[in-house]
Amino acid sequence: MDVDAVRTFVTVAEVSQFQAAAENLGITQQGASKRIASLERELGVQLFARIARGVRLTVDGQAFLPHARELLRAAERARAAVATERRTLRIDVVGRRIAPANILLAFYQQHPDIELDVVTLTNLDATSALGAVSAGALDATFRSLRDSAGTVPSGLRSSRVIDDRHELLVGPQHPLANAKTVTMAELADHPIWMPGIADAEPMGYYGDLAEEFDLTIDTIGPSFGVEALLTEIAESTRLATFVCEGSRYLWPESYDLRRIPVVAPTPVYPLSVIWRADNPHPVLANFLAYLSATYQTTRREDLWTPAWAR
């Protein structure tokens, strides 16, 4: 259906005259009449009846008017969705509990007037996520880029902005519950439980970590959600899991869970922000500048990253 014809119909209905409607639309009266005639042919009904001082809506015209207005609103929403200067910024933070989500929240709190769509593509692999950025379905995503050794396809750009330090999460009955810090050597005697990891990037990272420090990291078995995991750890004398410093988890006070920094060395999960080089969205530029200024990665001897991230 011709949007211009629908807009002409609504304008004529509001002013009850073809001449006045044509002037409002910046077209000739003949042009307005042709648009209405074309719309009437498409619908198979008469929309206006001539009267002494102009036109009035027929019964069919009255029935069509609210739908015509909704069509125009839908067209405006569609245009706004792809207009760079007005379009909502779409950022994939992978999961709502981890560092990228909290960083994006902090950015939004400084800029509450922006239009923002927070996307969580938890089960989408890196290749697919980067494809979504290339296609324009996303403005940016956060990935470790493990499988591509930090490189991105042509047309994309990346910047490593997060080195998220690991902590050990244990319940009050765990042997390490009262430790102020825990070393990687000490963890060799304690199994790490991380069920349900399906994404190849974190799966590969924790495989590298386990191999490097002779750890037992159990990723086998289904995930019943974070709440179930926290409950099991709170009640266990042996279960522990890794969480990252930039992640956010909440649990009942009665669980008495402890987040213990891992040291000697501190493993960090490296994350890069990836975006399309020719993306002109002004808010994206501001967000990238915010990341660069606020969350620069650190290269220190007491931190560990796998070989592919060095």
N, C-alpha and C positions, 0 to 999 in steps of 0.2 A: 504494500500500500504506500502511495506517494506521501511522504511526510509533509511536503510543501502544500499538497492539496488538503490534507487534514488540517494543517495550520490555517489555511485560508478559510476552510469551513468554520473553524472555531471563531476566527476573527469576524467573519460575516455574521455568525450567530450572536456575537456579543454586541455588534453595532447596528445590526439589522439593515445594513445598506452595503451594496457592492462597492460603490464609489469610495465611501469612507474606509471600508476594509482594505481596498486596494491602496489607498494613500498610506494607511498604517503599515502595510507590508512593503511599500516601495515598489509596487508594480502597477500596471495599467488596469482599468476596470475590465477590459476585454480579457486580460490575462487571468484575473480573478474568476471571471465567468467560465473560462475554459477549464480551469482547475476544478471548479465545482461540477461542471458537466462531466468531466472525466471520472471524478469520484462517484457521481451518481450512476454512471454506466457500470463502474466496477461493482458497486453495491446492489445495483438493480432496483433502486428506489429513488423517489424524489425527496430531496432534503429540504428545499425551500419552496414556499408559495409566494407569488407576487402580491403585494398590497399597495395601496395608494402612495404611501411614503417610503416604500422600500420592500423588504421581504420579511417573512416570518417562518419559523421552523414548522415543518409538517410533523405529523405524529412520528414518522420514521426518523426525521431529523432530531426530534426531542429524545428519542430512544438512543440515537447514535452519539449525541453530544458528550455525555459523561465518559464514554469509551474513547472518543476522539481526544479528550483532554488527557486521559490516562496514557494514550499512545504518545502524545507529545511529551509528557513527563518521562516516559520510558526512553524516548529518543534522547532527551536531554541527559538522562542518567548514563546512557550508552556513550554519548559524546564525552561526558565528564570522566568516564572510566578510562579513556585513552588519551585525554588531553594532558600533556606532560605537566603543564603548570597547575593543573587542578586535580590530577589523578591521585588516588590513594597510593601511598608507598607500600609495597608488599615485600616484607622481609621474612625469610625462613629462619627460625631460631632453633629448629630441629626438635627441641623439647622445652616445655615451659618451666622446668625446674633447674635448668642448667645455665651456665654463665652468659651465653648470648641473649637469652630472654631477659635476664636481670640487667644486662648492659643496655639493651633496647628500652627497657622500662625506665632506667635512669635518664636516657636521652629524651624519652617522651615526657618525663616529668619536668624537664627543662624547656620543652617545646610543646605544651599541651594543646596548642591550636592546630597542630598538623593532622592530616588525615592519614591514618596508619592501619595497615592490615597485618597482624602478627600471625604468621603461618607456622605450623609445626609439622613438618614432613618427616616424622619420626622413623617411618619405615621405608623411606625413599633412599636408594643408594646414591652415592656421590655423583656418579655419571648421570643419573636421571635428574638430580637436582641441578647440576650444571647445565643440562639440556634445557631445563625450565628457565634458567637465567638467560641462556642464549636466545630462547624463543620469545622472551619478554613476558613470560607468565609470572616471573619473580624479578624483583629489582636486585636482590642479593640473597646469598645463603652463607652459612658458616659450615666449613668442612675441614678435616685434617689434611686432605689431599694425599693420603698415604699411598694409594694405589698408583698415583701419577707422580710420586716423588716431588710434590709441591708445584707441579706445572698445571696449567689450565689450557683448554682449547683456544684456538685462534679467535680473537674478538672479545675474549674475557680478560679481566685483570684480577689479581689476588694480592692480598696483603696479610701477612701473619700478624695478628693483633692480640691473640690470647695465648698465654702459657698458663694453663689452669693447674695449680698445685694440688697434689693428692693428699687426702686425709684418710685415716682409718676410722670407720664407724663401727663401734662395738657397744654391747649391752653391759650393764653393771656387773654381770657375773663372768665376763670374759677375763682371761688371765692378764690382758694388757689394759684393763679398764682404768687403772689408776696411773698409767704412764702419762707423763707430760708430752713426750715425743716417742716415736718408735722408728727404729732404723730399718732399712731394707734387709739387713742381715737377720734381724730379729723376726721379720715377717716370714722368713723361710720355714719357720716351725709352726706357722699358723695358716690354715687354709683360708682363702678369700672366696667368698660366695657372691657371684654376680649372675644369677639365672636370667635367661630370656634374652640375652644380647643376640640380635639377629643381623644388625648392620655390619657390613664387612669392615668398615673403618675402625670402630672401637674394638671389634673382635680381633682384628689384626694388631692393633695397638697393645691390647692386653696380652696377646700371645707373645709379642716382642718383649714386653715387660717381664712376663713369667720366665721366658727363656734367658734373659739377661741376668736375672737375680735368683734363678732357681726357685721361683715361687709356685705354689699350687693355686691357680685361679680357676674356679669351677664355674663355667658358663652353661653347663648342661641343665636342661629342664625348663619348663615353661615359667613365664613371669605372670604372677597373679596381681601385679600392681605394686607400687611403692609402699602402700599402706601395709600390705601383707608381708612384704620384705622387712619393714621396720619392726613389725610385731614379732616376727620370728627371731630377729637379731636381739631384740630386747629380752626375750625369754631364754636365749641360748647361752651356754657356757663355752661354746667353741666357734660359733659363726661370727664372721666379720665381713665387711664389704668396703670397697673403696668409694669415696665420694670426692668430688673436686671442690676446692675452696670457693669457687664462684657459684656453686650450686646452692639451691635453697630447698630444705626439707623441713617439714613440721611434724611433730609427733606429740602425743600426750605427755605431760610432765612426769607421770608415773613410770614411763618407759626408762627414764634416766639414761638415755643414750649419750655416748661421748664421741666427739670428733677429735681425733688425735693427729696432729701434724706428722707426716712421714718425712724423715730426714736421712742424710748420709747415704746417698743423695736423695733429694726430693724429686720424685717423678712428676713431670708436667704433661698435660694433654695439650698438644699444639692445635690451635684452630685459626684458620684463615677466613677472612671475609672475601667473597667472590662476587663480582659484579660485571656488567657488560660495559666495555670501554666507551661505547657511544651513547650510553644512557644519560640523557640531559636532565633527569629529574632533579630539581633544585634541592629537595629535602635529602635525597640520596647523597648529594655532594656534601651537605652539612653533616650527615651522619658519618660519612667516611672521615671527614676532618675531625669529628668528635672522637672517633675510634683512634685515629692516629695520635691525637693529643693526649688522650686519657688512658689508653690501654695498650701501650707499647710493650712488646715482649721483652723479656729479660734474658740475657745470656750470661750465666754465672756458673762457676765450677761446681757449686753445690746443687745444681739442678740437672736432672737427667731427661733427655729426650731420645727416642729411638734414632737409629742411624739415618733413616730416610728424612728426618726432620732437622738434621744438623746442617 
